[in-house]
Amino acid sequence: MERHDVQMVIITGMSGAGKTVAMQSFEDLGFFCVDNLPPALLPKFVELMQESAGKLNKVALVMDLRGREFFDQLFSTLDQLAISSDVQPQILYLDCKDATLVRRYKETRRSHPLAKSGNPLQGITQEREMLEELKGRAQQVLDTTDLKPLQLRERIIQRFSANAAHPFTINVMSFGFKYGMPIDADLVFDVRFLPNPHYIEHMRPRTGLEADISEYVLKWPETTKFLEKLLDLLQFMVPQYKREGKSQLIIGIGCTGGKHRSVALAEYIGNSLSKEFVTFSSHRDMGKDKV
């Protein structure tokens, strides 16, 4: 069986971050899904895929701390598969900010699997420490903090329905530091040193998507120099990420409010990279000052 004929996705991450919704989304994409597969059984499942003669070639497996007694075996199993198998699992790690996870547990009246005292934050903190290495191995990290179930489903379908045609994509995301750092970004660049349209009255209510706002942000010598150096750096770094097996790279561009400078630069950088890579631009905080 050829390696490119097979898709295996391991869905993991923080409890309460949306793994059930993710599994349902993969089912909608035609994946054969298994919930709570012990990592020790992963090699047997790979053998089953290889012996299926192509009938079992899209699989999504949920692995989380319900199987934590087997979890130590996962890394060695993944290393063995990398050497000996045509089936190369891709890890999708779902993350979420602590405050949102606590709220979700309170709303559902469920207890965290690691919170023996009943305090969900203690369990969340312990779980985050346990999963730190696994997150570092993930090819895709998805922050569900601000996503409703339907939005999470749309993100997964967008990313994985085109996976076979576009194995590597770049998402250039603008954001505002006042709303917090994006926890799913692989690279983050701070552009708050550039002149700010916010202090020009007629520009303040508008966004970096508008031509004259973008022109204002891009016209300064320091902007030109920054973009020249950054794009040169990315031209070197992006192929290295791709060679390491990542299927998506998220580049965060941050200014104060995520409305003017970061938006204009994210669009410019996305357009520049799209000449060589499949690239998307998104703007996390662009409309938040109107809420």
Salt bridges, closest charged atoms under 4 A:
ASP5 OD1 - HIS4 NE2 3.55
ASP28 OD2 - ARG153 NE 2.97
ASP35 OD1 - ARG66 NH2 2.86
ASP64 OD2 - ARG66 NH2 2.90
ASP79 OD1 - ARG137 NH1 3.07
ASP95 OD1 - ARG128 NH1 2.81
ASP95 OD2 - LYS135 NZ 2.68
ASP98 OD1 - ARG128 NH2 2.59
GLU107 OE2 - ARG103 NH1 3.24
GLU127 OE1 - HIS112 NE2 2.83
ASP146 OD2 - LYS288 NZ 3.91
ASP186 OD1 - LYS246 NZ 3.21
ASP190 OD2 - ARG192 NH2 2.65
GLU210 OE1 - ARG206 NE 2.84
ASP212 OD1 - ARG206 NH2 2.70
GLU267 OE2 - HIS283 NE2 2.68
ASP285 OD2 - ARG284 NH2 2.80
ASP285 OD1 - LYS288 NZ 2.87
ASP289 OD2 - LYS259 NZ 2.69
